[in-house]
Amino acid sequence: MKALRRSLFLLGLYLASMLIVATPAAAQASVPAVDLQCISPNPSGAVDVPVYPGATLTGFANCKVSNPNSYIERIQIQVTADGLVVAAPGTVTVGPNGESEFQTTVRADQRMTMSGRNLIVTATVVEANGVPPPNIAESQVQMIINILQFSRLQVEAVEPFLQLSPKTDHNFEFKVYNQGNWADKFKVGVTDESRDKLEEQGFQISIPLVAVEIEGMAAPMKVRVMVRTPKNQGWTDEYHTLEFNAESEFSCRYETTGCNSMSQMITIYVRGVYLPGFELIPSLAMLGFAAAVIARRNIDEEDEDGDGEWREAAPGI
């Protein structure tokens, strides 16, 4: 009898323990809950934001909240983006076992430095069937925001016009500005067409640097082009043009619009070769011509005087 009572007691204790374990699980299944998912339309999975002049300055992620139970839930949406401006719905209402989609948008400033930032989207249940939930029900997604690099440059000639003599060496300087939002490498030099034309006319051209690396929005880098004017210029003055070009390496590799480059032309005025006193020859020629005219006039006057005397003597013969 005692053994039967003991067995019944142990059975009751086991059933009670099963109820204790099952009750929290059932209660847990019935409390409000939410599931949040966000994806980027970009293959990288990050939110890309272009910031070049004229860009939209925005990027976005497509998000979806799901309600896995039988409550009508009002869900609060909170977004942070490391100081960037964000846009998303404040709250969404989702029916039992339903879901709702929305878009999270971030906005950057124009020319913002290239960087990576964190995007955090949090969905929190604030009402279930019209009353605050008895538990904390939230879901969170973290993503990367890429402030995209862009290329932009400017080229300036220090001496856009210069007069030189034949067989003269001169270093022309050009300023290359990186107006992009990150460090960029620039290929620099004289264009092939300009170089060929100048060398055909007797110029000699040398460039110490063929590429320069400049930080974004930093001070310009000076690039020198060494030029020697033709040895035999001739008697006339001539004007020549030299075209300098800089090209962004980043744009050629990564930008879909192609290579970003800029050219700057300068004018080189080479004087003709003048002998010493060459400028006086025209004046001396004019003086000689005037002297010849005066001498001729004197001869004519003397001839006229002689003819008059001969006519006077003729009647007395």
C-alpha positions in Angstrom: 0.0 0.0 0.0 2.8 2.3 0.9 4.5 1.4 -2.4 1.3 2.3 -4.3 1.0 5.7 -2.6 4.6 6.4 -3.2 4.2 5.6 -6.9 1.1 7.8 -7.2 3.0 10.6 -5.4 5.9 10.4 -7.8 3.5 10.4 -10.8 1.7 13.5 -9.6 5.0 15.2 -9.0 6.1 14.4 -12.6 2.9 15.7 -14.1 3.1 18.9 -12.0 6.7 19.5 -13.3 5.5 19.0 -16.9 2.8 21.6 -16.4 5.3 24.0 -14.9 7.6 23.6 -17.9 4.8 23.8 -20.5 3.0 26.8 -19.0 5.9 29.4 -19.7 6.3 28.0 -23.2 2.6 28.5 -23.9 2.7 31.9 -22.4 5.8 32.8 -24.4 4.2 31.8 -27.6 1.3 34.1 -27.0 3.2 37.3 -26.1 3.7 40.1 -28.7 6.7 39.7 -31.0 8.1 41.3 -34.1 10.6 40.4 -36.8 12.5 43.0 -38.9 14.5 42.5 -42.1 16.3 45.1 -44.2 18.1 44.7 -47.5 19.9 47.1 -49.8 19.3 47.2 -53.6 23.1 47.3 -54.1 25.0 44.1 -54.8 27.4 44.9 -52.0 24.6 44.8 -49.4 25.5 48.3 -48.1 23.6 51.5 -48.5 25.5 53.5 -51.1 25.2 57.3 -51.0 26.7 59.4 -53.9 27.8 62.9 -52.9 29.3 64.4 -56.0 28.0 67.8 -57.2 24.6 67.3 -58.7 24.0 63.8 -57.1 20.8 62.8 -55.2 22.9 62.7 -52.0 20.6 59.8 -50.8 20.6 56.1 -50.3 18.0 53.7 -49.1 17.2 50.2 -47.7 14.0 48.2 -48.2 12.7 46.9 -44.9 9.9 44.6 -43.8 8.3 44.0 -40.4 6.4 40.8 -39.6 3.9 40.0 -36.8 4.2 36.3 -36.0 1.2 36.0 -33.7 -2.5 36.8 -33.4 -2.3 40.3 -32.0 -2.9 43.5 -33.9 0.4 45.2 -33.2 1.5 48.9 -33.5 5.2 48.9 -34.2 7.5 51.9 -33.7 10.4 52.4 -36.1 13.6 54.1 -35.0 16.6 54.8 -37.3 20.1 56.1 -36.5 22.8 56.8 -39.1 25.9 58.2 -37.4 24.8 61.8 -37.8 23.2 61.6 -41.3 19.7 62.8 -41.9 17.2 59.8 -42.0 13.7 59.3 -43.2 11.4 56.3 -42.2 7.8 55.9 -40.9 7.4 56.6 -37.2 5.1 53.7 -36.6 3.4 50.9 -38.7 0.4 48.8 -37.8 0.5 45.1 -38.6 -2.4 42.6 -38.3 -2.2 39.1 -37.0 0.4 37.0 -38.8 0.8 39.9 -41.2 3.7 42.0 -42.5 4.4 45.6 -43.7 7.1 47.0 -45.9 8.7 50.4 -45.7 11.8 52.2 -47.0 14.6 53.7 -44.8 16.4 56.6 -46.5 19.6 58.4 -45.5 20.8 61.7 -46.8 24.4 63.1 -46.8 25.9 66.5 -47.5 27.4 67.4 -50.9 31.1 66.7 -51.2 31.1 64.8 -47.9 34.4 62.9 -47.3 34.3 59.3 -48.3 33.6 57.1 -45.3 31.7 54.2 -43.9 28.9 54.7 -41.3 26.5 52.5 -39.4 22.8 52.4 -40.1 20.7 50.9 -37.3 17.0 50.2 -37.7 15.0 49.1 -34.7 11.3 47.9 -34.7 9.6 47.8 -31.3 6.1 46.7 -30.4 4.4 49.6 -28.5 0.8 48.3 -28.6 -0.8 44.8 -28.9 -4.6 44.9 -29.4 -4.6 48.5 -28.3 -2.7 48.1 -25.0 1.0 48.2 -24.1 2.6 44.8 -24.4 3.5 42.9 -21.2 7.0 42.2 -22.6 9.7 44.0 -24.5 9.3 42.9 -28.1 11.8 44.4 -30.6 14.0 43.4 -33.6 17.0 45.3 -34.9 19.1 45.4 -38.1 22.5 46.9 -38.6 23.8 47.9 -42.1 26.8 49.8 -43.5 26.4 53.2 -45.2 29.0 53.9 -47.9 29.7 57.6 -48.6 30.9 57.0 -52.1 34.2 58.5 -53.5 34.0 60.7 -56.6 36.7 62.3 -58.7 36.9 66.0 -59.7 39.9 68.0 -60.7 41.0 71.4 -61.9 44.1 72.5 -63.8 45.6 76.0 -63.7 48.5 77.4 -65.7 50.8 79.6 -63.7 52.0 81.4 -66.9 49.3 81.2 -69.6 51.4 83.4 -72.0 55.1 83.9 -72.2 57.6 85.4 -74.6 60.9 83.6 -75.1 64.0 83.8 -77.3 65.2 81.0 -79.5 67.2 78.2 -77.8 65.9 79.2 -74.3 65.1 76.8 -71.4 62.1 77.5 -69.3 60.1 75.5 -66.7 56.4 76.0 -67.1 54.3 75.3 -64.0 50.8 73.9 -63.8 48.7 73.6 -60.6 46.6 70.4 -60.3 43.7 70.5 -57.8 42.0 67.4 -56.4 38.4 68.6 -55.8 37.2 65.1 -55.1 36.3 63.8 -51.6 39.3 61.4 -51.2 42.9 60.9 -52.2 43.3 60.4 -56.0 46.2 59.7 -58.3 46.4 61.8 -61.5 48.3 61.1 -64.7 49.9 64.3 -65.9 51.7 65.4 -69.0 51.6 67.1 -72.4 49.0 65.7 -74.8 50.5 63.6 -77.6 49.2 65.8 -80.3 50.6 68.9 -78.7 54.0 67.3 -78.1 54.3 65.9 -81.6 53.5 69.3 -83.1 56.0 71.2 -80.9 58.8 68.7 -81.5 58.3 68.9 -85.2 58.9 72.7 -84.9 62.2 72.1 -83.0 61.0 72.3 -79.3 62.4 69.9 -76.7 60.0 68.9 -73.9 60.7 67.0 -70.7 58.4 66.2 -67.8 60.0 65.1 -64.4 56.7 63.7 -63.0 54.2 61.5 -64.9 51.7 61.0 -62.0 50.9 62.8 -58.7 48.8 61.7 -55.7 46.8 64.4 -54.0 44.5 64.3 -51.0 40.9 65.4 -51.4 40.4 69.1 -51.2 44.0 69.6 -50.3 46.4 72.3 -51.6 47.2 72.0 -55.3 50.3 70.1 -56.5 52.6 71.9 -58.9 53.8 70.0 -62.0 56.7 71.3 -64.1 57.1 70.9 -67.8 60.6 71.7 -69.0 60.7 73.3 -72.5 63.6 74.4 -74.7 62.6 76.6 -77.6 63.8 75.9 -81.2 67.5 76.7 -82.0 66.8 78.0 -85.4 63.8 80.3 -85.3 64.4 82.4 -88.5 63.7 86.1 -89.0 60.0 86.1 -88.0 58.2 85.8 -84.7 56.0 82.7 -84.1 53.3 81.7 -81.7 53.1 78.1 -80.4 50.6 76.3 -78.1 51.4 73.7 -75.4 48.5 71.6 -74.0 48.8 70.2 -70.5 46.5 67.4 -69.3 45.7 65.7 -66.0 43.5 62.6 -65.7 42.0 60.9 -62.6 43.1 57.3 -62.1 40.1 56.6 -59.8 37.6 57.7 -62.4 39.2 55.4 -65.1 38.9 52.4 -62.8 35.6 52.8 -61.0 33.4 55.5 -62.4 30.9 54.3 -65.1 31.1 57.7 -66.9 34.7 57.0 -68.0 37.9 58.9 -67.3 37.7 62.3 -65.8 40.3 64.7 -67.2 41.0 68.3 -67.8 43.4 70.2 -70.1 45.0 73.6 -70.0 46.6 75.4 -73.0 49.4 78.0 -72.8 50.8 80.2 -75.6 54.6 80.4 -76.2 55.7 83.5 -78.3 59.2 82.9 -79.7 60.9 86.0 -81.2 62.8 85.9 -84.5 66.5 86.3 -84.7 67.6 89.9 -85.2 71.2 90.9 -86.1 72.7 93.8 -84.2 71.5 97.1 -85.7 69.0 95.2 -87.9 66.3 97.5 -86.8 68.3 100.5 -88.3 68.5 99.2 -91.9 65.0 100.4 -92.9 65.8 103.9 -91.6 69.1 104.0 -93.4 67.5 102.8 -96.6 65.0 105.6 -96.4 67.8 108.2 -95.8 69.7 106.8 -98.7 66.7 107.0 -101.0 66.0 110.6 -99.9 69.7 111.5 -100.5 69.5 110.0 -104.0 66.3 112.0 -104.8 67.9 115.3 -103.6 71.1 114.6 -105.6 69.0 113.9 -108.7 67.1 117.1 -108.3 70.4 119.1 -108.0 71.6 117.5 -111.3 68.4 118.4 -113.1 68.7 122.0 -111.8 72.2 122.3 -113.1 71.3 120.9 -116.5 68.5 123.5 -116.8 70.9 126.3 -115.9 73.4 125.2 -118.6 70.7 125.0 -121.3 69.6 128.6 -120.6 73.2 130.0 -121.0 73.6 128.2 -124.4 70.4 129.6 -125.7 71.4 133.2 -124.8 74.7 132.9 -126.7 73.2 131.4 -129.8 71.8 134.7 -131.4 75.3 136.3 -131.4 76.8 133.6 -133.5 
